[in-house]
Amino acid sequence: MINTSSKNDYLPATVQNITLWHYEKDIVHNGDENVQLMKLEEELCEVIEAFCEGHSHEHCKEEIGDMIVVLITLCERRGYSLAECANTAFQKINKRKGKTINGGFVKEEDLK
């Protein structure tokens, strides 16, 4: 059984605050989706750098959070919620078979 006690308990309020911030800054309606996609790539590079260079936990959390902020923007622009996107992905992976090799999950069909 998965431990359901999680630090994610405050995630809905945080997502709502970020969503409101996006609207206050007029990023959702007047932002450029392509710019946001490039921003997402930039933030991913910063996450990779933070982890590979052994930055503090706080710095790593901040960089992951920056990616989440951009993802929320992209969701809002498309009329999606972060939760429904995460749920869609979970429904896809939930019954996936495979095994973890070298620290990464490999789908059963890719093992052949």
C-alpha positions as CSV (number, residue, x, y, z in Angstrom):
1,M,0.0,0.0,0.0
2,I,1.2,3.5,-0.8
3,N,1.7,5.9,2.0
4,T,-0.9,8.6,1.4
5,S,0.5,10.9,4.0
6,S,2.2,13.4,1.8
7,K,3.7,16.9,1.5
8,N,1.4,17.3,-1.5
9,D,-1.6,18.0,0.8
10,Y,-1.2,21.7,0.2
11,L,-0.8,21.4,-3.6
12,P,-4.3,22.4,-4.6
13,A,-4.0,25.8,-2.8
14,T,-0.6,26.4,-4.2
15,V,-1.8,25.6,-7.8
16,Q,-4.7,28.0,-7.3
17,N,-2.3,30.7,-6.1
18,I,0.0,30.2,-9.1
19,T,-3.0,30.2,-11.4
20,L,-4.3,33.5,-10.0
21,W,-0.8,35.0,-10.3
22,H,-0.7,34.0,-14.0
23,Y,-4.0,35.9,-14.6
24,E,-2.9,38.9,-12.5
25,K,0.2,39.1,-14.7
26,D,-1.9,38.6,-17.9
27,I,0.4,35.6,-18.9
28,V,-2.5,33.3,-19.7
29,H,-4.3,35.5,-22.2
30,N,-1.5,37.6,-23.6
31,G,1.4,35.3,-23.2
32,D,3.0,33.4,-26.0
33,E,2.8,29.6,-25.9
34,N,6.0,29.2,-27.8
35,V,7.8,31.4,-25.3
36,Q,6.4,29.3,-22.4
37,L,7.6,26.1,-24.1
38,M,11.1,27.6,-24.4
39,K,10.8,28.7,-20.8
40,L,9.9,25.1,-19.8
41,E,13.0,23.9,-21.6
42,E,15.1,26.5,-19.8
43,E,13.7,25.4,-16.4
44,L,14.3,21.8,-17.2
45,C,18.0,22.6,-17.9
46,E,18.1,24.4,-14.5
47,V,16.7,21.4,-12.8
48,I,19.3,19.1,-14.4
49,E,22.1,21.6,-13.5
50,A,20.9,21.8,-9.9
51,F,20.8,18.1,-9.4
52,C,24.0,17.3,-11.3
53,E,26.0,20.0,-9.5
54,G,24.8,18.9,-6.1
55,H,22.9,22.1,-5.2
56,S,21.0,22.3,-1.9
57,H,17.6,20.7,-1.5
58,E,16.0,24.1,-1.3
59,H,17.6,25.1,-4.7
60,C,16.5,21.9,-6.3
61,K,13.0,22.3,-5.0
62,E,12.9,25.9,-6.4
63,E,14.0,24.7,-9.8
64,I,11.4,22.0,-9.9
65,G,8.8,24.5,-8.8
66,D,9.7,26.8,-11.6
67,M,8.9,24.0,-14.0
68,I,5.6,23.5,-12.4
69,V,4.7,27.2,-12.7
70,V,5.4,27.1,-16.4
71,L,3.4,23.8,-16.7
72,I,0.4,25.5,-15.0
73,T,0.6,28.4,-17.5
74,L,0.5,26.0,-20.4
75,C,-2.4,24.1,-18.9
76,E,-4.4,27.3,-18.3
77,R,-3.7,28.5,-21.9
78,R,-5.2,25.2,-23.2
79,G,-8.1,25.1,-20.8
80,Y,-6.6,22.1,-18.9
81,S,-6.0,21.7,-15.2
82,L,-2.7,20.4,-13.9
83,A,-4.7,17.7,-12.0
84,E,-6.4,16.4,-15.2
85,C,-3.1,16.3,-17.1
86,A,-1.4,14.4,-14.2
87,N,-4.4,12.1,-14.1
88,T,-4.3,11.5,-17.8
89,A,-0.6,10.5,-17.5
90,F,-1.3,8.3,-14.5
91,Q,-4.1,6.4,-16.3
92,K,-1.6,5.7,-19.1
93,I,1.2,4.5,-16.8
94,N,-0.9,2.9,-14.1
95,K,-1.2,-0.5,-15.6
96,R,2.1,-0.4,-17.5
97,K,4.3,-3.4,-17.0
98,G,8.0,-3.4,-17.1
99,K,10.9,-3.2,-14.7
100,T,13.4,-0.7,-13.2
101,I,16.8,-0.9,-14.8
102,N,19.7,1.4,-13.9
103,G,17.3,3.6,-11.9
104,G,14.8,4.1,-14.7
105,F,11.5,2.3,-15.5
106,V,11.6,0.4,-18.8
107,K,8.3,-0.5,-20.4
108,E,7.7,-4.2,-21.1
109,E,7.5,-3.6,-24.8
110,D,10.9,-1.9,-24.8
111,L,12.5,-4.8,-23.0
112,K,12.1,-7.0,-26.0
